[in-house]
Amino acid sequence: MAALLDVVKVLFLAATLLFSPVASSATTTDSTPATVPATTWMPPNADILSHVVSQGETLQSIATALGVTVRDLRASNQIYGTDALATGTVLYGAKSGLVHTTKSGQTLTDIAATYGVTVDAIARANGIAMSMTIFAGAQLLVPGASAAFWDTVIILSQGKASQFIWPLQGAVVSPFGWRTHPVLGIRQHHDGIDIDVPEGTTVYASAAGEVYSYGEQPGLGNVLILEHASGFYTLYGHLNSSLVVKGQYVEKGQKIALSGNTGISSGPHLHFELRNGEFPVEPLSFLPFYYDPTPTARFEITNWTQDHYEYLHEYSDYAYVYYKVTNTGAVDIDYYEVWIEIRCADGSTFQDWTNGSNVPRWGYLTDWTIIRVAGKRVVSVSVTRYEVHSY
């Protein structure tokens, strides 16, 4: 297994060395500092409104003054929470869409993909010709754009400004660090965190950046890697598919992939890594703090057996049922109860109850129980109900 991990790391480093940005539109943003005024490259857009924050003003009062909604004002200025606004800050708004502040290397195609509009619509709304250079820091009107993507950012950031946000909502079922691999049974270092989500769940960019690569990697299946500022990379593994292409610039909170169950996987989930250069770091040290005191778990039947006496064509009076409890919450489970139903070949059913204790957060426990079935042939076993408690 160590050799397999070495292969994964070599492939990752090789991709890093071979990477070359690919432009996706003829009109790109120059690396000129954001202080360059937009009027140096196009006429002022009268549809873009601005407001200088005065002491004591709120988002609501500014939105009312500009004639826009608070939701759109947040999205246009990428405001996370309800913290006081800094006096002297310039906020932008528009009555017919959102205002987007361009970033170095970003193309009109990239911006259009972020908001789900056409390049032509942005070009027409801003008087842009394809031969023009758009300077980083300039404001563009994105007509008809929805603030939905920024709503997602607020949710995944816990409403706090942060360098990285969660790539989706879900319980961390396997943390960063040393562990026994759930499929291979080998102790190894887990370079990221596993987030429990159904297959096909939308994955969002944890930070703004450029699509570095997408492809299959040993063990991790389909992997998407984004390159961010300051030498950071985020890696999204076991994906079903990618929604972006190499070289594309994506915004924080933009849809980038669908989760899956590819590679060596114990079940549908997202493997998420944060790397400082080539070195994996603890994602939870960079992600917004998340704590839900409600204990949650997943119960599954892993196996069941029943003795069969061939000579007498009879079955034993008991079934042995094996199950697994996975703690999907952020707190330890001190005590659990689970109800199990057995269905027999003649249509009859038997139910029983069992309990257990001490399932650590992000951990799991396996156990078994015996259920009396009166000599009938068992055909299926299922969990019908469970309760978990944390004191």
C-alpha positions, 0 to 999 in steps of 0.5 A: 500500500505504501507503494500505491501512495508513492505512486499517487504522490508522484502523479500529483507532483508530475501534474504540478510540474507539467501544468500550463494555464490555458486561456478560454476566451480571447478577452482576458484580465490583465495582471495590472493592479486593481487600482487601475480605473475601469474607464481606461479600457471602456466607457463608464457603465451607468447601470453600475451603482456605487456607494461609499459607506458612512459611519453607522450605515447598514446593508439594509440602508445602503441597499435601500439607497441604491434600490437593490436587495440586500441579497444582491448587494451581498453577492455583488460585494462578496459580503459574508455575514452581518459584521459592521461595514468599514467606513469609507468602503465602496460598495457596488450594486445594480438593478438589472443583475450583479456586479462582478469584480474581475480577477487576474487571469479571469476570462469573460467565458469564466465569468459567464460560467460562474453566473450561468449567463452568456459571454455576449450578454456580459459584453453587450451590457458593458460595451466590451469588444473582444479585442479589449483588455479587461484590467483586474479589479474592474467592475462588470455588470452581469445582467440577469445574474442570480445571487444563488451562488453567493448564498451557497458561499455564505452557507458553506462559510458559516457566514464568516469570511475565510480563505477556504469554505467547505466544498459541500455539506456533510458529516466528516466520517474519516478525519485527516491523519493516521488510520486503518484503511476501511477497504484495504485494512492497512494502516496509512496516513489519510491526507484529507478528510472524507465527507459523507454524501450521496453519489451525485451531490454537487461539489463547490470550489473551496476557494477561487482559483484555476482548474489545474487538472482532472483525471483518474488517480490510483485509489482516489478514482476521478480527481479534480485539483484546483490551484489557488493563491499563495501556493495552495491546492485543493483536491476533490476525490472519488468524483462521478464527473467534473463540471469544469475544464482545465485552465478555467478560472472558478470562483469560490462557491462555484459548482465544479463537480458531482460526488461519486464512488470511484476508485478504492472507496468504502461507499459514496463520499467526497475525499477532500484535501488541502495542500500547501504546495505538495504537502497535505495539511489538516483541512479543518485548520483552514475551514470555517469551524463547524460544530453540531452538538446533535449526535448522528449515525449510520447503521448498516447490516454487514452480514448474517448467518443461519445454520442449515441442517441438510439431513433434516432440511431444517434451519436453526432457531436462531439467526446471527446478525452482524452490523456496523455503526458509523458516527457521522456527527461531530460528537461522541455517541455514548449510547445507541439503540437499534431495531432489526427486522428479519424476513423469512421465506414464508413471509413471516417477520421477526423483530428484535432490539439491541444496544451498544455504547461508545462510538467516537466521533468520525469513528465506527463500531461493529457488533452482532446480535442473535435473533430467534426465528423459530426454525424458519429460513431467513431471506433478508435482514434490515434496520428499521429504526435506531436512536443515538444519544450523547450525554 
